[in-house]
Amino acid sequence: MNILLTRLDRVGDLVLSTPAIASVRRSWPNAHVTIVCSRYNAVVVERNPDLDAVIATDEIPATMGRRFRGRCDVAIALAPRTADFRLVGASRAPVRVGYTYVRRRLARLSARLYLSRLGISEADPDLSERDPSRPVRHEVDQVLDLVRLAGGTKTAHDLLLPIDDEDRAAVAAVPAGGITVHLAKRWFCQGSTFASVRLLVAELRRFGCPIVVTYGDDARAAALELRETGVVDALAGELAFARWAAVFEKSRLVLTVDTGATHVASAVRRPTVVLFEHRYFHLSSQEWSPYRVPSVCLRKPASDAAAGLAASRAAIVAAVGELLNESATSDRKR
């Protein structure tokens, strides 16, 4: 049996798809399982033991999908995106599975052109804002539904992100047991500013933990400027993906805005504080919250007004203290 999986979007979403990938392997242990992903997110699965082949591509989805005609029995679009639907549809596998969101009516209609079985997610930002009590399942659980829809009968729930000793050795100089702050653009806009982040990091020093800052290309300048203020103990930036995960692994806690860092931290079982965007908070903080780790989800202020930024910093510091205390209590009980 040959199974084709696709996920062409973001790093964090592919991390959240690893339980579904493991569930495919457990449901069809003798199948040959191939995933097609983008060159950007392929780093997530290049060591995944549940896959037989990883194809990283920038090729037009339908063109790539045609390569699998007559060669696969089941094709699953792990992302609710037209690009993934087109790839799966072009494979012409007998079973072609995907999902979309409840109020994306046009997407639901067009998906029928490509898929033989369509799942419908309850996630919708406007409905969640109108009714904050409206439950939305985590993306992990929504993607797991696709495996069941395809006929799978075994379910795994753990996120999987292999890290080896070479990765750990490469970041040995990074202090262990610290608070790791992942910098990204969302720290510096719409309810958060660089000046506020600098004050926040300074306030985090009260906990007596090393402060480690990780960053990618988009936040390099900010990270270097932050280091110049003297509030950071170590920078760990522009690392290979698994080495970035290894930095998180040796931390006591990860603090981030809503980026893939949230899900990398969950994959290495680190307590996490996440600052989500003000808009659509009720949806985002459910669907993309830290997964199966101690966590606190907070909402950005609606503006950059000083009082709101100060209250946001206070809430973040309180959340960090809460999780550090929980972690210390858990360590004592062990």
BAMILUM-104922 format. One line per field, with one value per residue (C-alpha): x negated, y, z; residue in three letters; residue number from 1. Coordinates in Angstrom, 3 decimals. Each point is the difference from the previous one (the first is absolute). Layout:
<recs>
px: (X, ...)
py: (Y, ...)
pz: (Z, ...)
rest: (Ala, ...)
nr: (NUM, ...)
</recs>
This chain:
<recs>
px: (0.000, -1.250, 1.131, -0.635, 0.123, -0.340, -0.614, -1.325, 0.514, -1.753, -2.550, 2.199, 2.959, -2.166, -1.234, 3.664, 0.541, -2.574, 2.588, 2.049, -3.098, -0.691, 3.649, -0.284, -3.039, 1.747, 3.176, -1.836, -3.308, -1.078, 0.869, -2.519, 0.698, -1.190, 0.474, -0.242, -0.792, -1.561, -3.728, 0.732, 1.723, -1.745, -2.442, 2.790, 0.264, -3.406, -0.772, 3.536, -0.102, 3.623, -0.737, -1.646, -0.584, -0.011, 0.313, -0.722, 1.193, 0.902, 1.662, 3.562, 2.213, 2.017, -3.181, -1.486, 3.236, 0.030, -3.279, 1.955, 2.757, 0.439, -2.559, 1.952, 3.084, 0.690, -0.878, 0.561, -0.253, -1.089, 0.487, 3.400, -1.376, 0.807, -3.631, 0.072, 3.413, -1.283, -3.015, 2.104, 2.638, -2.571, -1.231, 3.384, -0.410, 3.165, 0.250, -0.759, 0.547, -0.167, 1.812, 1.112, 1.680, 3.688, 0.798, -2.304, 2.835, -1.833, -2.935, 2.434, 1.442, -3.370, -1.440, 2.499, -1.821, -3.151, 0.998, 2.114, 0.466, 0.236, -0.158, 1.454, -1.757, 2.053, -2.679, 1.138, -1.486, 3.164, 2.178, -2.601, -0.138, 3.791, 0.119, -3.279, 1.397, 0.370, -2.417, -2.493, -2.122, -3.758, -1.422, -1.654, 3.420, 1.455, -2.821, 0.311, 3.589, -1.394, -1.716, 3.280, 1.790, -2.518, 0.718, -2.710, 0.764, -3.069, -0.626, -3.166, 0.002, -3.598, -1.757, -3.209, -3.153, -3.172, -3.073, -3.336, -3.174, -1.700, 2.742, -0.343, -3.775, 0.300, 1.909, -1.951, -1.175, 3.579, 0.848, 2.288, 3.060, 0.756, 2.947, -0.201, 1.667, 0.578, -0.059, 2.142, 1.623, 3.227, -1.837, -0.459, 3.431, 3.712, 0.045, -3.697, -3.133, -3.746, -0.221, 2.635, -1.798, -3.234, 1.762, 1.655, -3.277, -1.544, 2.925, -0.443, -3.421, 1.731, 0.433, -3.757, -0.062, -2.282, 1.772, -0.554, 1.277, 0.550, 0.835, 0.168, -0.963, 3.027, -1.032, -3.791, -0.404, 2.367, -1.832, -3.373, 1.409, 1.540, -3.363, -1.589, 2.345, -1.554, 3.246, -0.797, -2.412, -0.250, 1.140, 0.703, 1.075, 0.273, -0.553, 0.731, 3.508, -0.859, -2.621, 2.580, 2.225, -2.954, -0.267, 3.666, -0.525, -2.599, 2.136, 2.265, 2.586, 0.634, 1.599, 1.173, 2.544, 2.293, -2.523, -1.286, -2.136, 3.132, 0.235, -3.720, 0.056, 2.922, -1.837, -2.919, 2.406, -0.859, 2.452, 0.982, 1.455, 1.479, 1.058, 2.694, 1.246, 2.889, 2.131, 1.504, -1.515, 2.843, -0.588, -3.797, -0.470, 1.990, -0.989, -3.716, -0.666, -2.993, 0.815, -0.028, -2.486, 0.531, 0.808, 1.596, 1.575, 0.206, 1.518, -1.874, 1.405, 2.192, -2.499, -3.509, 1.217, -2.432, 2.523, 1.006, -3.613, -0.815, 2.993, -1.035, -3.540, 1.369, 2.243, -2.897, -2.290, 2.753, 0.563, -3.727, -0.138, 3.021, -1.506, -3.439, 1.605, 1.977, -3.172, -1.916, 2.816, 0.086, -3.781, 0.207, 2.706, -2.211)
py: (0.000, 3.504, 3.065, 3.606, 2.852, 3.702, 3.078, 2.996, 2.799, 0.916, -1.601, 0.095, -1.584, -2.854, -0.558, -0.249, -2.564, -2.454, -1.882, -0.530, -1.247, -2.421, -1.099, -0.773, -2.165, -1.847, -0.487, -1.303, -1.355, -1.611, 2.902, 2.146, 3.519, 3.069, 3.614, 2.931, 3.268, 3.340, 0.657, 2.316, -2.459, -3.257, 0.373, -1.109, -3.491, -0.730, -2.353, -1.242, -3.793, -0.455, 1.087, -1.967, 3.016, 3.779, 2.093, 3.706, 1.935, 3.378, -1.642, 0.918, -2.218, -1.553, -0.804, -1.701, -1.865, -1.459, -1.737, -2.275, -1.046, -3.731, -0.162, 0.630, -1.421, 2.741, 3.713, 2.349, 3.800, 0.845, 3.750, 1.612, 1.782, -0.083, -0.714, -3.226, -0.922, 0.404, -2.172, -2.747, 0.269, -0.272, -3.294, -1.566, -2.350, -2.024, 1.601, 3.747, 1.720, 3.581, 2.542, 3.604, 2.417, 0.165, 3.368, -0.222, -0.878, 0.561, -2.066, -2.783, 0.035, 0.079, -2.670, -2.470, 0.349, -1.470, -2.134, -3.093, 0.495, 3.435, 0.832, 3.228, 1.829, 2.014, 2.725, 3.453, 3.263, 2.085, -2.582, -0.315, 3.755, 0.218, -2.832, -0.370, -3.082, -1.831, -2.953, -0.573, -3.120, 0.146, -0.267, -3.295, -1.557, 1.457, -1.483, -3.349, -0.116, -0.277, -3.282, -1.413, 1.364, -1.829, -3.261, 0.051, -1.744, 0.758, 3.393, 1.582, 3.330, 0.962, 2.653, -1.369, 2.001, -2.118, 1.680, -1.821, 0.309, 2.003, 2.614, 0.177, 0.274, 2.852, 2.103, -1.118, 3.572, 1.230, 0.171, -2.771, 0.482, 3.466, 1.970, -0.059, 2.903, -0.539, 3.283, 0.436, 2.921, -0.268, 1.218, 3.376, 0.911, 0.267, -0.042, -0.571, 2.080, -0.490, 2.370, -2.027, -3.265, 1.443, 0.926, -3.431, -1.872, 2.149, -0.842, -3.726, 0.136, 0.059, -3.782, -0.607, -2.089, 0.599, 1.924, -1.541, 1.627, -1.968, 1.633, -0.420, 2.294, 2.226, 0.942, -0.002, 3.769, 0.132, -2.868, 1.699, 3.276, -1.806, -1.561, 3.447, 1.003, -2.646, -1.777, -3.202, -2.746, -1.772, 0.337, -3.120, 1.132, -1.185, -3.600, -3.169, -1.110, -2.946, 2.080, 2.699, -2.723, -1.186, 3.483, -0.198, -3.502, 1.174, 2.935, 0.099, 2.034, 1.513, 3.413, 0.858, 1.779, -2.071, -1.657, -3.494, 0.349, -0.799, -3.437, -0.739, 0.688, -2.405, -2.662, 0.125, 0.110, 3.471, 2.142, 2.925, 3.485, 1.274, 3.542, -0.233, 2.796, 2.047, -0.737, -3.485, -0.908, -2.343, -2.164, 0.138, -0.746, -3.222, -1.262, 0.859, -0.050, -1.897, -3.687, -2.301, 2.098, 2.422, 3.328, 3.420, 1.740, 3.797, 2.634, 3.002, 3.420, 1.606, 2.837, 1.164, 2.288, 0.051, -1.184, -2.992, -0.972, 0.198, -2.180, -2.493, -0.214, -0.540, -2.807, -1.678, 0.205, -1.431, -2.876, -0.773, -0.044, -2.299, -2.538, 0.122, -0.686, -2.906, -1.399, 0.298, -1.720, -2.802, -0.443, -0.282, -2.641, -2.097)
pz: (0.000, -0.829, 1.924, -1.001, 2.540, -0.764, 2.137, -1.915, 2.505, 3.248, 2.301, 3.093, -1.758, -1.223, 3.566, 1.018, -2.762, 1.354, 2.119, -3.171, -1.826, 2.857, -0.073, -3.721, 0.714, 2.818, -2.011, -3.069, 1.373, -3.269, -2.285, -1.829, 1.284, -1.911, 1.005, -2.388, 1.751, -0.820, 0.061, 2.924, 2.338, -1.014, 2.924, 2.332, -1.485, -1.512, 2.932, 0.600, 0.524, -1.108, -3.568, -2.798, -2.242, 0.347, -3.160, 0.438, -3.015, -1.423, -2.975, -0.980, 2.210, -2.826, -1.916, 3.039, 0.654, -3.501, 0.781, 2.332, -2.409, 0.157, 2.798, 3.212, 1.679, 2.531, -0.199, 2.937, -0.085, 3.540, -0.597, -0.717, -3.036, -3.693, -0.916, 2.019, -1.388, -3.537, 0.657, 1.550, -2.731, -2.780, 1.473, -0.809, 2.954, 0.660, 3.457, 0.109, 3.343, 1.283, 2.139, -0.019, 2.388, 0.759, -1.579, -3.005, -2.311, -3.264, 1.256, 0.893, -3.502, -1.757, 2.283, -1.482, -3.306, 1.534, 2.982, 0.399, 3.762, 1.627, 3.683, 1.400, 2.847, 2.464, 0.060, -1.060, 1.292, -0.176, 1.745, 2.773, 0.506, 0.217, 2.537, 1.945, 1.767, -3.306, 0.108, -2.806, -0.015, -0.274, -3.510, 0.992, 0.585, -3.179, -2.079, 1.780, -1.268, -3.529, 0.812, 1.260, -3.063, -2.176, 1.829, 2.671, 3.262, 2.148, 1.564, 1.378, 1.831, 0.738, -2.061, -1.487, -0.642, 0.143, 1.519, 0.096, 2.059, -2.724, 0.195, 3.768, -0.192, -2.491, 2.561, 3.068, 0.626, 0.424, 3.723, 1.209, 2.180, -1.264, -1.283, -3.774, -1.792, -3.702, -1.881, -3.104, -1.807, 1.964, 3.103, -1.677, -1.370, 0.820, 3.787, 0.634, -0.614, 0.199, 2.947, 1.847, -0.790, 1.391, 3.242, 0.115, -0.343, 2.715, 2.290, -0.661, 1.645, 3.381, -0.244, 0.157, -3.191, -2.978, -2.749, -3.432, -3.178, -3.194, -3.311, -3.757, -2.839, 0.543, 3.552, -0.185, 0.302, 2.979, 1.728, -0.394, 1.291, 2.963, 0.840, 0.060, 2.832, 2.252, 0.930, -1.928, 1.075, -3.353, -3.598, -2.073, -3.417, -3.577, 1.085, -1.925, 0.889, 2.260, 1.821, 0.652, 1.466, 2.104, 1.548, 0.971, 1.363, 2.522, 1.190, 3.016, -1.874, -3.429, -0.555, -3.513, -2.110, -2.226, -2.324, -0.732, 3.126, 2.029, -1.555, 0.011, 3.747, 0.402, -1.988, 2.469, 2.977, 1.287, 2.002, -2.215, 0.262, -3.277, -0.817, -2.672, -2.239, 1.366, -3.057, -0.084, 3.378, 0.939, -3.054, -0.059, 3.689, -0.393, -3.433, 0.242, 3.719, 1.437, -0.261, 3.039, 1.982, 2.917, -1.609, 0.249, -2.996, 0.162, -2.253, -1.387, 0.872, -2.634, -0.457, 0.885, 2.767, 2.931, 2.596, -2.109, -0.667, 3.713, 0.874, -2.685, 1.397, 3.493, -1.220, -1.831, 3.037, 2.213, -2.455, -0.127, 3.797, 0.176, -2.404, 1.629, 3.383, -1.461, -1.554, 3.291, 1.897, -2.550, 0.255, 3.802, -0.207, -2.287)
rest: (Met, Asn, Ile, Leu, Leu, Thr, Arg, Leu, Asp, Arg, Val, Gly, Asp, Leu, Val, Leu, Ser, Thr, Pro, Ala, Ile, Ala, Ser, Val, Arg, Arg, Ser, Trp, Pro, Asn, Ala, His, Val, Thr, Ile, Val, Cys, Ser, Arg, Tyr, Asn, Ala, Val, Val, Val, Glu, Arg, Asn, Pro, Asp, Leu, Asp, Ala, Val, Ile, Ala, Thr, Asp, Glu, Ile, Pro, Ala, Thr, Met, Gly, Arg, Arg, Phe, Arg, Gly, Arg, Cys, Asp, Val, Ala, Ile, Ala, Leu, Ala, Pro, Arg, Thr, Ala, Asp, Phe, Arg, Leu, Val, Gly, Ala, Ser, Arg, Ala, Pro, Val, Arg, Val, Gly, Tyr, Thr, Tyr, Val, Arg, Arg, Arg, Leu, Ala, Arg, Leu, Ser, Ala, Arg, Leu, Tyr, Leu, Ser, Arg, Leu, Gly, Ile, Ser, Glu, Ala, Asp, Pro, Asp, Leu, Ser, Glu, Arg, Asp, Pro, Ser, Arg, Pro, Val, Arg, His, Glu, Val, Asp, Gln, Val, Leu, Asp, Leu, Val, Arg, Leu, Ala, Gly, Gly, Thr, Lys, Thr, Ala, His, Asp, Leu, Leu, Leu, Pro, Ile, Asp, Asp, Glu, Asp, Arg, Ala, Ala, Val, Ala, Ala, Val, Pro, Ala, Gly, Gly, Ile, Thr, Val, His, Leu, Ala, Lys, Arg, Trp, Phe, Cys, Gln, Gly, Ser, Thr, Phe, Ala, Ser, Val, Arg, Leu, Leu, Val, Ala, Glu, Leu, Arg, Arg, Phe, Gly, Cys, Pro, Ile, Val, Val, Thr, Tyr, Gly, Asp, Asp, Ala, Arg, Ala, Ala, Ala, Leu, Glu, Leu, Arg, Glu, Thr, Gly, Val, Val, Asp, Ala, Leu, Ala, Gly, Glu, Leu, Ala, Phe, Ala, Arg, Trp, Ala, Ala, Val, Phe, Glu, Lys, Ser, Arg, Leu, Val, Leu, Thr, Val, Asp, Thr, Gly, Ala, Thr, His, Val, Ala, Ser, Ala, Val, Arg, Arg, Pro, Thr, Val, Val, Leu, Phe, Glu, His, Arg, Tyr, Phe, His, Leu, Ser, Ser, Gln, Glu, Trp, Ser, Pro, Tyr, Arg, Val, Pro, Ser, Val, Cys, Leu, Arg, Lys, Pro, Ala, Ser, Asp, Ala, Ala, Ala, Gly, Leu, Ala, Ala, Ser, Arg, Ala, Ala, Ile, Val, Ala, Ala, Val, Gly, Glu, Leu, Leu, Asn, Glu, Ser, Ala, Thr, Ser, Asp, Arg, Lys, Arg)
nr: (1, 2, 3, 4, 5, 6, 7, 8, 9, 10, 11, 12, 13, 14, 15, 16, 17, 18, 19, 20, 21, 22, 23, 24, 25, 26, 27, 28, 29, 30, 31, 32, 33, 34, 35, 36, 37, 38, 39, 40, 41, 42, 43, 44, 45, 46, 47, 48, 49, 50, 51, 52, 53, 54, 55, 56, 57, 58, 59, 60, 61, 62, 63, 64, 65, 66, 67, 68, 69, 70, 71, 72, 73, 74, 75, 76, 77, 78, 79, 80, 81, 82, 83, 84, 85, 86, 87, 88, 89, 90, 91, 92, 93, 94, 95, 96, 97, 98, 99, 100, 101, 102, 103, 104, 105, 106, 107, 108, 109, 110, 111, 112, 113, 114, 115, 116, 117, 118, 119, 120, 121, 122, 123, 124, 125, 126, 127, 128, 129, 130, 131, 132, 133, 134, 135, 136, 137, 138, 139, 140, 141, 142, 143, 144, 145, 146, 147, 148, 149, 150, 151, 152, 153, 154, 155, 156, 157, 158, 159, 160, 161, 162, 163, 164, 165, 166, 167, 168, 169, 170, 171, 172, 173, 174, 175, 176, 177, 178, 179, 180, 181, 182, 183, 184, 185, 186, 187, 188, 189, 190, 191, 192, 193, 194, 195, 196, 197, 198, 199, 200, 201, 202, 203, 204, 205, 206, 207, 208, 209, 210, 211, 212, 213, 214, 215, 216, 217, 218, 219, 220, 221, 222, 223, 224, 225, 226, 227, 228, 229, 230, 231, 232, 233, 234, 235, 236, 237, 238, 239, 240, 241, 242, 243, 244, 245, 246, 247, 248, 249, 250, 251, 252, 253, 254, 255, 256, 257, 258, 259, 260, 261, 262, 263, 264, 265, 266, 267, 268, 269, 270, 271, 272, 273, 274, 275, 276, 277, 278, 279, 280, 281, 282, 283, 284, 285, 286, 287, 288, 289, 290, 291, 292, 293, 294, 295, 296, 297, 298, 299, 300, 301, 302, 303, 304, 305, 306, 307, 308, 309, 310, 311, 312, 313, 314, 315, 316, 317, 318, 319, 320, 321, 322, 323, 324, 325, 326, 327, 328, 329, 330, 331, 332, 333, 334)
</recs>
